[in-house]
Amino acid sequence: MRLRSQKTFLIFFVLSTVCCSDQGVSPEHGWSADHSDIQDPQSRWQAYGIHDYSMLQSRNCFCPDGGTRYLITVQKDAVTRVINPADGSVLPAGQWARFKTVVDLFALVKSIDTATVASIQVSYNARYGFPERVFVNPSANIADEEYGFKTDLLQP
């Protein structure tokens, strides 16, 4: 029985190492590359060639769960799982659209017409270029319609 559990552990370890590393990725792509010298944040993110990752994200809004941090799993640039780390609950797939992938965050920032909003604030990760904070205030004369996203701890 002990030999069987050791084999199971070894198989799991090898698979997790192969599946979760930059192995097979050229040195200029993947998490271990360094493209922090690329000035444009979106170009910097694209240079890494990363499409599968997990991250913590919270929505900044006057809405249910506003400010709650969720663990988001992204595969092939699509949200595939959302977990509330506070209690381990998995959100139903119908609620995943409330969250943004890195590609979605760049699209959101690009879609904002700065001439028509009261303010927009965006800060980008220095190494990978992804938007860490996006905050939009559509109107200075209306309260509680502001929205945004805080994204951090992005990892493979």
C-alpha positions in Angstrom: 0.0 0.0 0.0 2.8 2.4 0.9 4.5 1.8 -2.5 1.3 2.5 -4.3 0.8 5.9 -2.5 4.5 6.8 -3.3 3.9 6.1 -7.0 0.7 8.1 -6.9 2.6 11.0 -5.3 5.4 10.7 -7.8 3.0 10.8 -10.8 1.2 13.8 -9.4 4.5 15.6 -8.7 5.8 15.0 -12.2 2.5 16.1 -13.8 2.2 19.2 -11.8 5.8 20.2 -12.5 5.4 19.7 -16.3 1.9 21.4 -16.4 2.8 24.4 -14.3 6.2 25.5 -15.5 7.7 27.4 -18.4 9.2 24.1 -19.7 8.9 24.0 -23.5 8.5 27.7 -23.7 11.2 29.7 -25.4 13.3 31.9 -23.0 11.8 35.1 -24.3 8.2 34.0 -23.3 6.6 32.8 -20.1 6.8 33.8 -16.4 10.6 33.6 -16.2 11.2 36.1 -19.0 11.8 39.7 -18.3 10.1 42.2 -20.6 9.9 45.0 -18.0 11.8 47.3 -20.4 8.9 47.4 -22.8 7.2 50.7 -22.2 3.7 50.0 -23.4 1.9 47.9 -20.7 -0.2 45.9 -23.2 2.8 45.2 -25.4 4.7 44.1 -22.3 1.9 41.7 -21.3 1.7 40.3 -24.8 5.5 39.7 -25.0 5.2 37.2 -22.1 2.8 35.0 -24.1 0.9 34.1 -21.0 -2.7 32.8 -21.4 -3.1 30.6 -18.4 -2.9 32.0 -14.8 -4.6 32.6 -11.5 -5.1 35.9 -9.8 -6.9 37.6 -7.0 -9.4 40.2 -8.1 -12.0 42.4 -6.5 -14.6 44.6 -8.0 -14.8 48.2 -6.8 -18.5 49.1 -7.0 -21.6 49.7 -5.0 -22.9 46.2 -5.8 -23.2 42.7 -4.2 -19.7 41.5 -3.2 -18.1 44.8 -4.1 -14.6 44.8 -2.5 -14.6 41.0 -1.9 -11.4 39.4 -3.3 -11.9 36.3 -5.4 -9.4 33.7 -6.8 -9.9 33.7 -10.5 -8.5 30.9 -12.7 -7.9 31.8 -16.4 -7.1 29.3 -19.1 -6.7 30.2 -22.8 -7.7 33.8 -21.8 -11.1 32.8 -20.4 -12.3 32.6 -16.9 -12.7 28.9 -16.0 -13.2 29.1 -12.2 -14.0 31.7 -9.5 -13.5 30.8 -5.8 -14.2 32.9 -2.7 -11.0 32.3 -0.7 -12.7 33.4 2.5 -14.9 30.3 2.6 -13.7 28.2 -0.3 -17.0 28.4 -2.2 -17.0 28.2 -6.0 -19.2 30.7 -7.8 -21.6 29.3 -10.4 -20.4 29.8 -14.0 -23.2 32.3 -14.6 -21.5 34.8 -12.2 -18.0 34.6 -13.8 -18.8 37.4 -16.3 -18.5 39.9 -13.4 -14.8 39.3 -13.4 -12.2 40.3 -16.0 -9.2 38.5 -17.5 -6.1 40.5 -18.2 -7.2 40.7 -21.9 -10.6 41.9 -20.7 -9.0 44.6 -18.5 -7.0 46.0 -21.4 -10.2 46.0 -23.5 -12.1 47.8 -20.7 -9.4 50.5 -20.4 -9.3 50.9 -24.2 -13.1 51.2 -24.4 -13.3 54.2 -22.0 -13.7 57.5 -23.8 -11.8 59.8 -21.5 -13.7 62.8 -22.9 -17.0 61.5 -21.6 -16.1 60.3 -18.0 -15.3 62.4 -15.0 -12.1 60.4 -14.3 -10.3 57.2 -15.0 -7.3 55.9 -13.1 -5.2 53.0 -14.2 -2.1 51.5 -12.7 -0.1 48.7 -14.4 2.2 46.0 -13.0 5.8 47.0 -13.4 7.0 43.6 -14.5 4.2 42.1 -16.5 2.2 45.1 -17.6 -1.2 43.9 -16.6 -3.7 46.5 -15.2 -3.5 46.2 -11.4 -6.1 48.9 -10.7 -8.7 50.3 -12.9 -11.1 52.9 -11.5 -13.7 54.8 -13.5 -16.0 57.6 -12.4 -18.5 58.1 -15.2 -20.0 61.3 -13.8 -18.8 63.8 -11.2 -22.5 64.8 -10.5 -23.8 61.3 -9.7 -22.9 59.3 -6.5 -22.2 55.6 -6.3 -21.9 54.8 -10.0 -18.1 54.4 -9.9 -16.6 51.1 -10.8 -13.3 49.4 -11.1 -11.2 46.3 -10.6 -8.1 45.5 -8.4 -6.0 42.6 -9.6 -3.0 41.2 -7.9 -1.0 38.1 -7.1 -1.1 37.0 -10.7 0.8 33.6 -11.0 1.0 30.4 -13.1 
